[in-house]
Amino acid sequence: AEKEMRNLIRLREVGLRVPEVKLLRSHVLVMGFIGDDGVAAPRLKDAAGLSAGKRGELFRQLLIDVRRMYQECRLVHADFS
């Protein structure tokens, strides 16, 4: 949990959209909620209802973010749920 916390902080410091670290205690990492008014942000697998143009735009942004994760932070992450 400590390594994940450090990585999230590094990613956030370069401006990537990651959950805010709230607390780390006894190997439990508490992160900020991502969503609006108590409704969680949509998951990647729920993108089927979006137009092809919007899906393409989101995919391009994802590729840019993954590139920045590696180039600016030297981090690789595969969980994009």
Gaussian input, Z-matrix of N, CA and C with variables (Angstrom, degrees):
# hf/3-21g

backbone

0 1
 N
 C     1     B1
 C     2     B2     1     A1
 N     3     B3     2     A2     1     D1
 C     4     B4     3     A3     2     D2
 C     5     B5     4     A4     3     D3
 N     6     B6     5     A5     4     D4
 C     7     B7     6     A6     5     D5
 C     8     B8     7     A7     6     D6
 N     9     B9     8     A8     7     D7
 C    10    B10     9     A9     8     D8
 C    11    B11    10    A10     9     D9
 N    12    B12    11    A11    10    D10
 C    13    B13    12    A12    11    D11
 C    14    B14    13    A13    12    D12
 N    15    B15    14    A14    13    D13
 C    16    B16    15    A15    14    D14
 C    17    B17    16    A16    15    D15
 N    18    B18    17    A17    16    D16
 C    19    B19    18    A18    17    D17
 C    20    B20    19    A19    18    D18
 N    21    B21    20    A20    19    D19
 C    22    B22    21    A21    20    D20
 C    23    B23    22    A22    21    D21
 N    24    B24    23    A23    22    D22
 C    25    B25    24    A24    23    D23
 C    26    B26    25    A25    24    D24
 N    27    B27    26    A26    25    D25
 C    28    B28    27    A27    26    D26
 C    29    B29    28    A28    27    D27
 N    30    B30    29    A29    28    D28
 C    31    B31    30    A30    29    D29
 C    32    B32    31    A31    30    D30
 N    33    B33    32    A32    31    D31
 C    34    B34    33    A33    32    D32
 C    35    B35    34    A34    33    D33
 N    36    B36    35    A35    34    D34
 C    37    B37    36    A36    35    D35
 C    38    B38    37    A37    36    D36
 N    39    B39    38    A38    37    D37
 C    40    B40    39    A39    38    D38
 C    41    B41    40    A40    39    D39
 N    42    B42    41    A41    40    D40
 C    43    B43    42    A42    41    D41
 C    44    B44    43    A43    42    D42
 N    45    B45    44    A44    43    D43
 C    46    B46    45    A45    44    D44
 C    47    B47    46    A46    45    D45
 N    48    B48    47    A47    46    D46
 C    49    B49    48    A48    47    D47
 C    50    B50    49    A49    48    D48
 N    51    B51    50    A50    49    D49
 C    52    B52    51    A51    50    D50
 C    53    B53    52    A52    51    D51
 N    54    B54    53    A53    52    D52
 C    55    B55    54    A54    53    D53
 C    56    B56    55    A55    54    D54
 N    57    B57    56    A56    55    D55
 C    58    B58    57    A57    56    D56
 C    59    B59    58    A58    57    D57
 N    60    B60    59    A59    58    D58
 C    61    B61    60    A60    59    D59
 C    62    B62    61    A61    60    D60
 N    63    B63    62    A62    61    D61
 C    64    B64    63    A63    62    D62
 C    65    B65    64    A64    63    D63
 N    66    B66    65    A65    64    D64
 C    67    B67    66    A66    65    D65
 C    68    B68    67    A67    66    D66
 N    69    B69    68    A68    67    D67
 C    70    B70    69    A69    68    D68
 C    71    B71    70    A70    69    D69
 N    72    B72    71    A71    70    D70
 C    73    B73    72    A72    71    D71
 C    74    B74    73    A73    72    D72
 N    75    B75    74    A74    73    D73
 C    76    B76    75    A75    74    D74
 C    77    B77    76    A76    75    D75
 N    78    B78    77    A77    76    D76
 C    79    B79    78    A78    77    D77
 C    80    B80    79    A79    78    D78
 N    81    B81    80    A80    79    D79
 C    82    B82    81    A81    80    D80
 C    83    B83    82    A82    81    D81
 N    84    B84    83    A83    82    D82
 C    85    B85    84    A84    83    D83
 C    86    B86    85    A85    84    D84
 N    87    B87    86    A86    85    D85
 C    88    B88    87    A87    86    D86
 C    89    B89    88    A88    87    D87
 N    90    B90    89    A89    88    D88
 C    91    B91    90    A90    89    D89
 C    92    B92    91    A91    90    D90
 N    93    B93    92    A92    91    D91
 C    94    B94    93    A93    92    D92
 C    95    B95    94    A94    93    D93
 N    96    B96    95    A95    94    D94
 C    97    B97    96    A96    95    D95
 C    98    B98    97    A97    96    D96
 N    99    B99    98    A98    97    D97
 C   100   B100    99    A99    98    D98
 C   101   B101   100   A100    99    D99
 N   102   B102   101   A101   100   D100
 C   103   B103   102   A102   101   D101
 C   104   B104   103   A103   102   D102
 N   105   B105   104   A104   103   D103
 C   106   B106   105   A105   104   D104
 C   107   B107   106   A106   105   D105
 N   108   B108   107   A107   106   D106
 C   109   B109   108   A108   107   D107
 C   110   B110   109   A109   108   D108
 N   111   B111   110   A110   109   D109
 C   112   B112   111   A111   110   D110
 C   113   B113   112   A112   111   D111
 N   114   B114   113   A113   112   D112
 C   115   B115   114   A114   113   D113
 C   116   B116   115   A115   114   D114
 N   117   B117   116   A116   115   D115
 C   118   B118   117   A117   116   D116
 C   119   B119   118   A118   117   D117
 N   120   B120   119   A119   118   D118
 C   121   B121   120   A120   119   D119
 C   122   B122   121   A121   120   D120
 N   123   B123   122   A122   121   D121
 C   124   B124   123   A123   122   D122
 C   125   B125   124   A124   123   D123
 N   126   B126   125   A125   124   D124
 C   127   B127   126   A126   125   D125
 C   128   B128   127   A127   126   D126
 N   129   B129   128   A128   127   D127
 C   130   B130   129   A129   128   D128
 C   131   B131   130   A130   129   D129
 N   132   B132   131   A131   130   D130
 C   133   B133   132   A132   131   D131
 C   134   B134   133   A133   132   D132
 N   135   B135   134   A134   133   D133
 C   136   B136   135   A135   134   D134
 C   137   B137   136   A136   135   D135
 N   138   B138   137   A137   136   D136
 C   139   B139   138   A138   137   D137
 C   140   B140   139   A139   138   D138
 N   141   B141   140   A140   139   D139
 C   142   B142   141   A141   140   D140
 C   143   B143   142   A142   141   D141
 N   144   B144   143   A143   142   D142
 C   145   B145   144   A144   143   D143
 C   146   B146   145   A145   144   D144
 N   147   B147   146   A146   145   D145
 C   148   B148   147   A147   146   D146
 C   149   B149   148   A148   147   D147
 N   150   B150   149   A149   148   D148
 C   151   B151   150   A150   149   D149
 C   152   B152   151   A151   150   D150
 N   153   B153   152   A152   151   D151
 C   154   B154   153   A153   152   D152
 C   155   B155   154   A154   153   D153
 N   156   B156   155   A155   154   D154
 C   157   B157   156   A156   155   D155
 C   158   B158   157   A157   156   D156
 N   159   B159   158   A158   157   D157
 C   160   B160   159   A159   158   D158
 C   161   B161   160   A160   159   D159
 N   162   B162   161   A161   160   D160
 C   163   B163   162   A162   161   D161
 C   164   B164   163   A163   162   D162
 N   165   B165   164   A164   163   D163
 C   166   B166   165   A165   164   D164
 C   167   B167   166   A166   165   D165
 N   168   B168   167   A167   166   D166
 C   169   B169   168   A168   167   D167
 C   170   B170   169   A169   168   D168
 N   171   B171   170   A170   169   D169
 C   172   B172   171   A171   170   D170
 C   173   B173   172   A172   171   D171
 N   174   B174   173   A173   172   D172
 C   175   B175   174   A174   173   D173
 C   176   B176   175   A175   174   D174
 N   177   B177   176   A176   175   D175
 C   178   B178   177   A177   176   D176
 C   179   B179   178   A178   177   D177
 N   180   B180   179   A179   178   D178
 C   181   B181   180   A180   179   D179
 C   182   B182   181   A181   180   D180
 N   183   B183   182   A182   181   D181
 C   184   B184   183   A183   182   D182
 C   185   B185   184   A184   183   D183
 N   186   B186   185   A185   184   D184
 C   187   B187   186   A186   185   D185
 C   188   B188   187   A187   186   D186
 N   189   B189   188   A188   187   D187
 C   190   B190   189   A189   188   D188
 C   191   B191   190   A190   189   D189
 N   192   B192   191   A191   190   D190
 C   193   B193   192   A192   191   D191
 C   194   B194   193   A193   192   D192
 N   195   B195   194   A194   193   D193
 C   196   B196   195   A195   194   D194
 C   197   B197   196   A196   195   D195
 N   198   B198   197   A197   196   D196
 C   199   B199   198   A198   197   D197
 C   200   B200   199   A199   198   D198
 N   201   B201   200   A200   199   D199
 C   202   B202   201   A201   200   D200
 C   203   B203   202   A202   201   D201
 N   204   B204   203   A203   202   D202
 C   205   B205   204   A204   203   D203
 C   206   B206   205   A205   204   D204
 N   207   B207   206   A206   205   D205
 C   208   B208   207   A207   206   D206
 C   209   B209   208   A208   207   D207
 N   210   B210   209   A209   208   D208
 C   211   B211   210   A210   209   D209
 C   212   B212   211   A211   210   D210
 N   213   B213   212   A212   211   D211
 C   214   B214   213   A213   212   D212
 C   215   B215   214   A214   213   D213
 N   216   B216   215   A215   214   D214
 C   217   B217   216   A216   215   D215
 C   218   B218   217   A217   216   D216
 N   219   B219   218   A218   217   D217
 C   220   B220   219   A219   218   D218
 C   221   B221   220   A220   219   D219
 N   222   B222   221   A221   220   D220
 C   223   B223   222   A222   221   D221
 C   224   B224   223   A223   222   D222
 N   225   B225   224   A224   223   D223
 C   226   B226   225   A225   224   D224
 C   227   B227   226   A226   225   D225
 N   228   B228   227   A227   226   D226
 C   229   B229   228   A228   227   D227
 C   230   B230   229   A229   228   D228
 N   231   B231   230   A230   229   D229
 C   232   B232   231   A231   230   D230
 C   233   B233   232   A232   231   D231
 N   234   B234   233   A233   232   D232
 C   235   B235   234   A234   233   D233
 C   236   B236   235   A235   234   D234
 N   237   B237   236   A236   235   D235
 C   238   B238   237   A237   236   D236
 C   239   B239   238   A238   237   D237
 N   240   B240   239   A239   238   D238
 C   241   B241   240   A240   239   D239
 C   242   B242   241   A241   240   D240

   B1=1.4526
   B2=1.5363
   B3=1.3390
   B4=1.4694
   B5=1.5219
   B6=1.3403
   B7=1.4653
   B8=1.5311
   B9=1.3132
   B10=1.4657
   B11=1.5289
   B12=1.3199
   B13=1.4612
   B14=1.5308
   B15=1.3206
   B16=1.4753
   B17=1.5289
   B18=1.3329
   B19=1.4633
   B20=1.5199
   B21=1.3206
   B22=1.4692
   B23=1.5254
   B24=1.3088
   B25=1.4631
   B26=1.5238
   B27=1.3253
   B28=1.4706
   B29=1.5247
   B30=1.3241
   B31=1.4567
   B32=1.5286
   B33=1.3060
   B34=1.4697
   B35=1.5258
   B36=1.3346
   B37=1.4658
   B38=1.5211
   B39=1.3379
   B40=1.4686
   B41=1.5224
   B42=1.3405
   B43=1.4556
   B44=1.5126
   B45=1.3332
   B46=1.4581
   B47=1.5241
   B48=1.3239
   B49=1.4673
   B50=1.5219
   B51=1.3130
   B52=1.4685
   B53=1.5199
   B54=1.3292
   B55=1.4660
   B56=1.5326
   B57=1.3094
   B58=1.4611
   B59=1.5244
   B60=1.3317
   B61=1.4597
   B62=1.5276
   B63=1.3266
   B64=1.4619
   B65=1.5264
   B66=1.3469
   B67=1.4559
   B68=1.5204
   B69=1.3206
   B70=1.4569
   B71=1.5130
   B72=1.3346
   B73=1.4595
   B74=1.5256
   B75=1.3240
   B76=1.4725
   B77=1.5269
   B78=1.2996
   B79=1.4680
   B80=1.5262
   B81=1.3191
   B82=1.4646
   B83=1.5190
   B84=1.3287
   B85=1.4563
   B86=1.5278
   B87=1.3260
   B88=1.4608
   B89=1.5266
   B90=1.3418
   B91=1.4655
   B92=1.5223
   B93=1.3146
   B94=1.4502
   B95=1.5213
   B96=1.3255
   B97=1.4626
   B98=1.5248
   B99=1.3212
   B100=1.4616
   B101=1.5248
   B102=1.3102
   B103=1.4510
   B104=1.5124
   B105=1.3113
   B106=1.4633
   B107=1.5197
   B108=1.3161
   B109=1.4610
   B110=1.5280
   B111=1.3194
   B112=1.4581
   B113=1.5146
   B114=1.3217
   B115=1.4652
   B116=1.5285
   B117=1.3295
   B118=1.4607
   B119=1.5229
   B120=1.3333
   B121=1.4642
   B122=1.5350
   B123=1.3300
   B124=1.4673
   B125=1.5302
   B126=1.3098
   B127=1.4555
   B128=1.5169
   B129=1.3099
   B130=1.4547
   B131=1.5255
   B132=1.3419
   B133=1.4656
   B134=1.5316
   B135=1.3360
   B136=1.4567
   B137=1.5258
   B138=1.3142
   B139=1.4644
   B140=1.5209
   B141=1.3191
   B142=1.4637
   B143=1.5258
   B144=1.3211
   B145=1.4621
   B146=1.5203
   B147=1.3229
   B148=1.4635
   B149=1.5198
   B150=1.3190
   B151=1.4600
   B152=1.5286
   B153=1.3151
   B154=1.4681
   B155=1.5249
   B156=1.3131
   B157=1.4574
   B158=1.5190
   B159=1.3373
   B160=1.4613
   B161=1.5262
   B162=1.3474
   B163=1.4649
   B164=1.5162
   B165=1.3191
   B166=1.4648
   B167=1.5170
   B168=1.3191
   B169=1.4685
   B170=1.5264
   B171=1.3309
   B172=1.4647
   B173=1.5223
   B174=1.3336
   B175=1.4538
   B176=1.5317
   B177=1.3214
   B178=1.4775
   B179=1.5260
   B180=1.3331
   B181=1.4621
   B182=1.5314
   B183=1.3319
   B184=1.4617
   B185=1.5277
   B186=1.3262
   B187=1.4677
   B188=1.5261
   B189=1.3156
   B190=1.4688
   B191=1.5211
   B192=1.3381
   B193=1.4683
   B194=1.5215
   B195=1.3413
   B196=1.4724
   B197=1.5270
   B198=1.3147
   B199=1.4688
   B200=1.5219
   B201=1.3268
   B202=1.4686
   B203=1.5263
   B204=1.3495
   B205=1.4611
   B206=1.5227
   B207=1.3307
   B208=1.4628
   B209=1.5291
   B210=1.3227
   B211=1.4633
   B212=1.5187
   B213=1.3225
   B214=1.4630
   B215=1.5241
   B216=1.3328
   B217=1.4697
   B218=1.5207
   B219=1.3267
   B220=1.4630
   B221=1.5348
   B222=1.3270
   B223=1.4619
   B224=1.5321
   B225=1.3153
   B226=1.4675
   B227=1.5209
   B228=1.3405
   B229=1.4622
   B230=1.5338
   B231=1.3175
   B232=1.4633
   B233=1.5218
   B234=1.3044
   B235=1.4584
   B236=1.5238
   B237=1.3212
   B238=1.4531
   B239=1.5195
   B240=1.3140
   B241=1.4669
   B242=1.5078
   A1=110.84
   A2=116.15
   A3=119.09
   A4=111.38
   A5=116.78
   A6=119.82
   A7=110.41
   A8=117.30
   A9=120.11
   A10=110.53
   A11=116.96
   A12=120.59
   A13=110.36
   A14=116.59
   A15=119.67
   A16=111.07
   A17=116.41
   A18=120.16
   A19=111.76
   A20=117.50
   A21=120.03
   A22=111.22
   A23=116.62
   A24=120.50
   A25=110.03
   A26=117.26
   A27=120.69
   A28=111.18
   A29=116.80
   A30=120.88
   A31=111.13
   A32=116.60
   A33=121.16
   A34=110.84
   A35=116.64
   A36=120.57
   A37=112.63
   A38=118.47
   A39=120.36
   A40=111.88
   A41=116.95
   A42=120.50
   A43=115.58
   A44=118.21
   A45=119.19
   A46=110.15
   A47=115.18
   A48=121.33
   A49=109.79
   A50=115.49
   A51=122.57
   A52=108.31
   A53=117.05
   A54=119.01
   A55=111.34
   A56=115.71
   A57=121.44
   A58=109.45
   A59=115.72
   A60=120.21
   A61=107.61
   A62=116.17
   A63=121.56
   A64=112.17
   A65=116.44
   A66=119.73
   A67=109.75
   A68=115.77
   A69=121.88
   A70=107.24
   A71=115.26
   A72=119.51
   A73=108.64
   A74=115.80
   A75=122.34
   A76=112.46
   A77=117.17
   A78=123.78
   A79=113.22
   A80=117.19
   A81=121.69
   A82=107.34
   A83=115.82
   A84=121.86
   A85=108.70
   A86=116.26
   A87=121.45
   A88=107.34
   A89=115.21
   A90=121.01
   A91=109.67
   A92=115.04
   A93=121.10
   A94=111.58
   A95=115.59
   A96=123.33
   A97=109.34
   A98=116.46
   A99=121.20
   A100=107.28
   A101=116.03
   A102=121.63
   A103=109.70
   A104=116.02
   A105=122.64
   A106=110.25
   A107=116.44
   A108=122.67
   A109=112.76
   A110=116.82
   A111=121.27
   A112=114.91
   A113=117.94
   A114=121.93
   A115=107.80
   A116=115.91
   A117=120.30
   A118=111.26
   A119=115.13
   A120=120.67
   A121=108.52
   A122=117.62
   A123=119.39
   A124=111.44
   A125=115.31
   A126=121.58
   A127=109.74
   A128=116.20
   A129=121.22
   A130=111.28
   A131=117.18
   A132=120.22
   A133=112.50
   A134=118.27
   A135=121.94
   A136=112.61
   A137=117.09
   A138=121.15
   A139=112.99
   A140=118.40
   A141=121.21
   A142=112.28
   A143=118.27
   A144=121.14
   A145=113.73
   A146=117.71
   A147=121.27
   A148=110.56
   A149=115.90
   A150=119.94
   A151=109.81
   A152=115.82
   A153=120.82
   A154=110.69
   A155=117.11
   A156=120.76
   A157=112.72
   A158=116.08
   A159=120.94
   A160=110.49
   A161=116.98
   A162=119.35
   A163=111.23
   A164=116.98
   A165=121.06
   A166=111.35
   A167=116.02
   A168=121.12
   A169=110.96
   A170=116.69
   A171=120.68
   A172=111.52
   A173=117.30
   A174=120.76
   A175=110.96
   A176=116.70
   A177=120.07
   A178=110.56
   A179=117.32
   A180=120.31
   A181=110.73
   A182=116.38
   A183=120.48
   A184=110.66
   A185=117.46
   A186=120.68
   A187=111.48
   A188=116.69
   A189=120.44
   A190=110.15
   A191=116.68
   A192=120.44
   A193=111.55
   A194=117.21
   A195=120.43
   A196=109.71
   A197=116.60
   A198=120.04
   A199=110.82
   A200=117.03
   A201=120.69
   A202=111.44
   A203=116.57
   A204=119.40
   A205=110.17
   A206=115.49
   A207=118.85
   A208=111.66
   A209=117.13
   A210=120.30
   A211=113.04
   A212=117.69
   A213=119.94
   A214=113.53
   A215=117.16
   A216=120.42
   A217=113.61
   A218=116.51
   A219=121.38
   A220=111.63
   A221=115.11
   A222=121.30
   A223=109.74
   A224=115.20
   A225=122.29
   A226=106.52
   A227=116.66
   A228=120.40
   A229=107.64
   A230=117.02
   A231=120.01
   A232=113.27
   A233=120.18
   A234=122.36
   A235=109.40
   A236=116.50
   A237=120.90
   A238=110.78
   A239=115.69
   A240=119.81
   A241=109.18
   D1=-34.47
   D2=-179.69
   D3=-64.59
   D4=-41.41
   D5=179.56
   D6=-66.40
   D7=-42.06
   D8=177.96
   D9=-61.54
   D10=-40.14
   D11=178.08
   D12=-61.49
   D13=-47.42
   D14=179.59
   D15=-60.58
   D16=-41.73
   D17=179.68
   D18=-65.31
   D19=-42.54
   D20=177.80
   D21=-61.68
   D22=-40.25
   D23=178.62
   D24=-64.29
   D25=-43.77
   D26=178.04
   D27=-60.29
   D28=-45.78
   D29=-179.28
   D30=-63.30
   D31=-41.85
   D32=-179.98
   D33=-65.65
   D34=-37.28
   D35=-178.57
   D36=-64.67
   D37=-28.06
   D38=177.41
   D39=-90.36
   D40=2.03
   D41=174.17
   D42=96.15
   D43=10.27
   D44=177.27
   D45=-78.77
   D46=150.73
   D47=-176.71
   D48=-84.56
   D49=94.95
   D50=178.96
   D51=-130.38
   D52=159.44
   D53=178.90
   D54=-61.38
   D55=145.10
   D56=176.34
   D57=-76.12
   D58=133.97
   D59=176.29
   D60=-75.62
   D61=124.91
   D62=179.94
   D63=-100.38
   D64=-41.55
   D65=-173.09
   D66=-163.83
   D67=142.90
   D68=170.41
   D69=-127.76
   D70=122.91
   D71=179.50
   D72=-151.33
   D73=128.65
   D74=177.44
   D75=48.49
   D76=49.80
   D77=177.59
   D78=65.95
   D79=19.93
   D80=175.50
   D81=-114.17
   D82=124.02
   D83=-179.88
   D84=-106.47
   D85=121.17
   D86=177.92
   D87=-103.40
   D88=126.43
   D89=-178.29
   D90=-117.33
   D91=160.36
   D92=178.08
   D93=-67.74
   D94=152.04
   D95=178.90
   D96=-75.56
   D97=136.27
   D98=176.92
   D99=-109.03
   D100=110.34
   D101=-179.12
   D102=160.56
   D103=-172.00
   D104=-178.88
   D105=-130.97
   D106=133.99
   D107=175.09
   D108=51.59
   D109=41.48
   D110=177.69
   D111=79.19
   D112=2.92
   D113=178.27
   D114=-104.17
   D115=122.10
   D116=-177.76
   D117=-62.97
   D118=147.13
   D119=175.15
   D120=-61.65
   D121=148.81
   D122=-178.80
   D123=-63.72
   D124=148.52
   D125=176.80
   D126=-85.64
   D127=159.46
   D128=-179.64
   D129=-57.02
   D130=-39.97
   D131=-178.35
   D132=-67.88
   D133=-13.46
   D134=179.59
   D135=-93.22
   D136=13.73
   D137=-176.76
   D138=-79.62
   D139=-0.86
   D140=-176.68
   D141=-60.07
   D142=-28.55
   D143=-178.34
   D144=-79.97
   D145=-2.36
   D146=-179.68
   D147=-88.91
   D148=156.11
   D149=176.99
   D150=-67.40
   D151=159.20
   D152=179.03
   D153=-59.16
   D154=-38.03
   D155=178.92
   D156=-64.02
   D157=-43.05
   D158=179.70
   D159=-68.02
   D160=-40.99
   D161=176.76
   D162=-61.08
   D163=-41.27
   D164=178.23
   D165=-62.85
   D166=-42.85
   D167=178.75
   D168=-61.56
   D169=-45.02
   D170=179.43
   D171=-66.11
   D172=-37.87
   D173=178.46
   D174=-65.05
   D175=-42.63
   D176=177.46
   D177=-61.42
   D178=-41.55
   D179=178.70
   D180=-64.69
   D181=-38.80
   D182=176.89
   D183=-60.85
   D184=-44.70
   D185=178.59
   D186=-62.13
   D187=-41.00
   D188=177.39
   D189=-61.84
   D190=-44.29
   D191=-179.85
   D192=-64.17
   D193=-42.04
   D194=179.26
   D195=-63.76
   D196=-41.78
   D197=177.68
   D198=-61.24
   D199=-44.72
   D200=179.35
   D201=-64.38
   D202=-37.95
   D203=177.77
   D204=-55.33
   D205=-43.56
   D206=-177.74
   D207=-78.24
   D208=-49.45
   D209=-174.13
   D210=-67.62
   D211=-38.05
   D212=-175.26
   D213=-95.54
   D214=-26.65
   D215=-176.07
   D216=-120.09
   D217=-9.03
   D218=-175.99
   D219=57.16
   D220=40.26
   D221=178.57
   D222=-118.63
   D223=145.07
   D224=175.12
   D225=-125.83
   D226=131.29
   D227=-178.76
   D228=-138.36
   D229=138.68
   D230=-175.57
   D231=-114.33
   D232=0.25
   D233=-177.66
   D234=-95.03
   D235=98.20
   D236=-179.72
   D237=-113.13
   D238=35.07
   D239=-179.67
   D240=-70.29

